[in-house]
Amino acid sequence: MTVTETTPAQPDSAQAADVMALAGELAAERSKPEWRTFSLELNDEQQEIRSWAHEFAASVMRPAAEEWDERETTPWPIIQEAAKIGLYSLDSNINLFIDPSGLLMPLVHEELFWGDAGLGMSLMGTGLASSAIFSNGTPEQWSEWLPRCYGTADDVKVAAFCSSEPGAGSDVSAIRTRATYDEKTDEWVINGQKAWATNGGIADIHVVVASVDPTLGSKGQVAFVVPKSEVKGLEMGTKLRKHGLRASHTADVFFDNVRIPGKNVLGGKEKLDARLAKAREGGSSRGNASMATFEMTRHIVGAQAVGIARAAYEFALDYAKGREQFGRPIIENQGIAFKLADMAMEIDAARLLVWRAGFMSAALMRGEQPNYRNGEGSMAKLKAGEVAVKVTEEAIQILGGNGYTREYPVERMHRDSKIYTIFEGTSEIQRVVISRAISGMRLR
Ligand SMILES: Cc1cc2nc3c(=O)[nH]c(=O)nc-3n(C[C@H](O)[C@H](O)[C@H](O)COP(=O)(O)OP(=O)(O)OC[C@H]3O[C@@H](n4cnc5c(N)ncnc54)[C@H](O)[C@@H]3O)c2cc1C
């Protein structure tokens, strides 16, 4: 059965109350000082959660990776297995998110993407939509929509975050999808086309960034929740065939006079009206919804890239110890050993940047640290993405002819790694963000 044929699980008030209760309980428990101290020593709970994710990655994801890469379809059975142990769930996401050290999220992502990136994205793609709801929505909207992003272990769902368009990738201010408010019915009417949406069209919950006032550019944009099962006019376009991350579904999504209730605007209409009024007066207003989402998730994406790089490095290290040429293991040649030394060092450097950005993001949410002054979130994503591409390429080199074939996993890892210099802000755009941050100038 495909996801579009199923009826979504409706959150009842008990479920909504559970979400709030769990978040409150975890926040109280983790207000202890030891949770607020930066240390490279992970505490017991962090190590336990990391091992839990590692175990799933090693026993479920790794053995299935090649099959789903070849099938190029959404791995529903793997998502269901992750849901059964609670790894794919809203509770798990809250658990990772409510962490004053900011490390749990990157730790778990690194492990899952070490297991396999295509499967990892199928499990974690929903997080982009749920983070958008979390960062832009009201508590009532969290309770209404967040449980529906994940469904239940018996009826799993995925969610999609739709910002990019054919003419608006790096330049989100060029978004043309329009949302107009129909006062008579208290509904928003959405028209437009979204591109490259992870889980687009197979999700029920679509978080859609649209312009409500094109004259304001990105300040006139806001995110809406569009539940596919409750609307007419939302259609999946072409499902894209990709270079890597082939187990993860990516597609265009079309919105043709899609009507949603007025309350589905994230943050609420009152807040939106106030923001628009301020922008029209020429005053500063909060940045657009998609940029806020990207900033919150950049280091997490970096952690995924670190996971891919680590997997390729470990494979290449073992191979180099076992493969003999000229009567000795190839690792005994400095030409190979030095490559591995550089790979190990670069992975650690990338991880440290990811952890720093994670720590800053958690501190920032507590209001304890200044903003990302030097674009630290972008630094983490940029470094990790480029390390993943370089390390996986070197792993192919170390495996020689074998590395270039589909008989060995480093070829897949290399294909998977490339997206990390493209999505969630290309490497060039990350450099623009960092350059602006360090210079204070409006660099282009
Ligand atoms: C597998 C996959 C999954 C995705 N998932 C999602 C998703 O879930 N939701 C979503 O909204 N989007 C998603 N995307 C879209 C992704 O975020 C965009 O592809 C990305 O932002 C780049 O936009 P673009 O492809 O239009 O490239 P362009 O913006 O056209 O860029 C092309 C090239 O020009 C460079 N460039 C552009 N502007 C500048 C500049 N000012 N300075 C220097 N160089 C510049 C870029 O760095 C790049 O090298 C996904 C894409 C893929 C491939």
The ligand as an SDF file (V2000), in Angstrom:
LIG
                    3D

 53 58  0  0  0  0  0  0  0  0999 V2000
   18.5140   15.4390   -3.2600 C   0  0  0  0  0  0  0  0  0  0  0  0
   18.0000   16.8190   -3.0210 C   0  0  0  0  0  0  0  0  0  0  0  0
   17.1460   17.0460   -1.9730 C   0  0  0  0  0  0  0  0  0  0  0  0
   16.6340   18.3230   -1.7520 C   0  0  0  0  0  0  0  0  0  0  0  0
   15.7200   18.5010   -0.7540 N   0  0  0  0  0  0  0  0  0  0  0  0
   15.0910   19.6860   -0.6560 C   0  0  0  0  0  0  0  0  0  0  0  0
   13.9980   19.8470    0.2360 C   0  0  0  0  0  0  0  0  0  0  0  0
   13.6030   18.9150    0.9490 O   0  0  0  0  0  0  0  0  0  0  0  0
   13.3670   21.0500    0.2760 N   0  0  0  0  0  0  0  0  0  0  0  0
   13.7660   22.0990   -0.5020 C   0  0  0  0  0  0  0  0  0  0  0  0
   13.1570   23.1610   -0.3970 O   0  0  0  0  0  0  0  0  0  0  0  0
   14.8000   21.9860   -1.3500 N   0  0  0  0  0  0  0  0  0  0  0  0
   15.4630   20.8020   -1.4590 C   0  0  0  0  0  0  0  0  0  0  0  0
   16.4910   20.6500   -2.3570 N   0  0  0  0  0  0  0  0  0  0  0  0
   16.8980   21.7900   -3.1830 C   0  0  0  0  0  0  0  0  0  0  0  0
   18.2740   22.3380   -2.7920 C   0  0  0  0  0  0  0  0  0  0  0  0
   18.1870   22.9830   -1.5660 O   0  0  0  0  0  0  0  0  0  0  0  0
   18.7610   23.2420   -3.9430 C   0  0  0  0  0  0  0  0  0  0  0  0
   19.0980   22.4060   -5.0270 O   0  0  0  0  0  0  0  0  0  0  0  0
   19.9460   24.0850   -3.5260 C   0  0  0  0  0  0  0  0  0  0  0  0
   19.5450   25.0700   -2.6140 O   0  0  0  0  0  0  0  0  0  0  0  0
   20.6390   24.7660   -4.6940 C   0  0  0  0  0  0  0  0  0  0  0  0
   19.7340   25.4480   -5.4930 O   0  0  0  0  0  0  0  0  0  0  0  0
   19.7630   25.2210   -7.0920 P   0  0  0  0  0  0  0  0  0  0  0  0
   19.7960   23.7670   -7.3220 O   0  0  0  0  0  0  0  0  0  0  0  0
   18.6810   25.9980   -7.6960 O   0  0  0  0  0  0  0  0  0  0  0  0
   21.1590   25.7870   -7.5730 O   0  0  0  0  0  0  0  0  0  0  0  0
   21.4500   27.3030   -8.0170 P   0  0  0  0  0  0  0  0  0  0  0  0
   20.9900   28.2340   -6.9660 O   0  0  0  0  0  0  0  0  0  0  0  0
   20.9480   27.4970   -9.4060 O   0  0  0  0  0  0  0  0  0  0  0  0
   23.0420   27.3040   -8.0310 O   0  0  0  0  0  0  0  0  0  0  0  0
   23.7960   26.8110   -9.1400 C   0  0  0  0  0  0  0  0  0  0  0  0
   25.2700   27.1170   -8.8680 C   0  0  0  0  0  0  0  0  0  0  0  0
   25.4510   28.5380   -8.7750 O   0  0  0  0  0  0  0  0  0  0  0  0
   26.0670   28.8570   -7.5430 C   0  0  0  0  0  0  0  0  0  0  0  0
   25.5570   30.1500   -7.0290 N   0  0  0  0  0  0  0  0  0  0  0  0
   24.2760   30.5920   -6.9540 C   0  0  0  0  0  0  0  0  0  0  0  0
   24.2400   31.8030   -6.3910 N   0  0  0  0  0  0  0  0  0  0  0  0
   25.5040   32.1380   -6.0950 C   0  0  0  0  0  0  0  0  0  0  0  0
   26.1320   33.2670   -5.4810 C   0  0  0  0  0  0  0  0  0  0  0  0
   25.4140   34.3060   -5.0220 N   0  0  0  0  0  0  0  0  0  0  0  0
   27.4700   33.2690   -5.3380 N   0  0  0  0  0  0  0  0  0  0  0  0
   28.2160   32.2200   -5.7750 C   0  0  0  0  0  0  0  0  0  0  0  0
   27.6880   31.1230   -6.3470 N   0  0  0  0  0  0  0  0  0  0  0  0
   26.3620   31.0890   -6.5130 C   0  0  0  0  0  0  0  0  0  0  0  0
   25.6710   27.7180   -6.5950 C   0  0  0  0  0  0  0  0  0  0  0  0
   26.5360   27.6220   -5.4920 O   0  0  0  0  0  0  0  0  0  0  0  0
   25.7390   26.5240   -7.5430 C   0  0  0  0  0  0  0  0  0  0  0  0
   27.0820   26.1080   -7.6560 O   0  0  0  0  0  0  0  0  0  0  0  0
   17.0340   19.3980   -2.5770 C   0  0  0  0  0  0  0  0  0  0  0  0
   17.9260   19.1580   -3.6370 C   0  0  0  0  0  0  0  0  0  0  0  0
   18.3750   17.8950   -3.8810 C   0  0  0  0  0  0  0  0  0  0  0  0
   19.2780   17.6730   -5.0740 C   0  0  0  0  0  0  0  0  0  0  0  0
  1  2  1  0
  2  3  1  0
  2 52  2  0
  3  4  2  0
  4  5  1  0
  4 50  1  0
  5  6  2  0
  6  7  1  0
  6 13  1  0
  7  8  2  0
  7  9  1  0
  9 10  1  0
 10 11  2  0
 10 12  1  0
 12 13  2  0
 13 14  1  0
 14 15  1  0
 14 50  1  0
 15 16  1  0
 16 17  1  0
 16 18  1  0
 18 19  1  0
 18 20  1  0
 20 21  1  0
 20 22  1  0
 22 23  1  0
 23 24  1  0
 24 25  2  0
 24 26  1  0
 24 27  1  0
 27 28  1  0
 28 29  2  0
 28 30  1  0
 28 31  1  0
 31 32  1  0
 32 33  1  0
 33 34  1  0
 33 48  1  0
 34 35  1  0
 35 36  1  0
 35 46  1  0
 36 37  1  0
 36 45  1  0
 37 38  2  0
 38 39  1  0
 39 40  1  0
 39 45  2  0
 40 41  1  0
 40 42  2  0
 42 43  1  0
 43 44  2  0
 44 45  1  0
 46 47  1  0
 46 48  1  0
 48 49  1  0
 50 51  2  0
 51 52  1  0
 52 53  1  0
M  END
$$$$
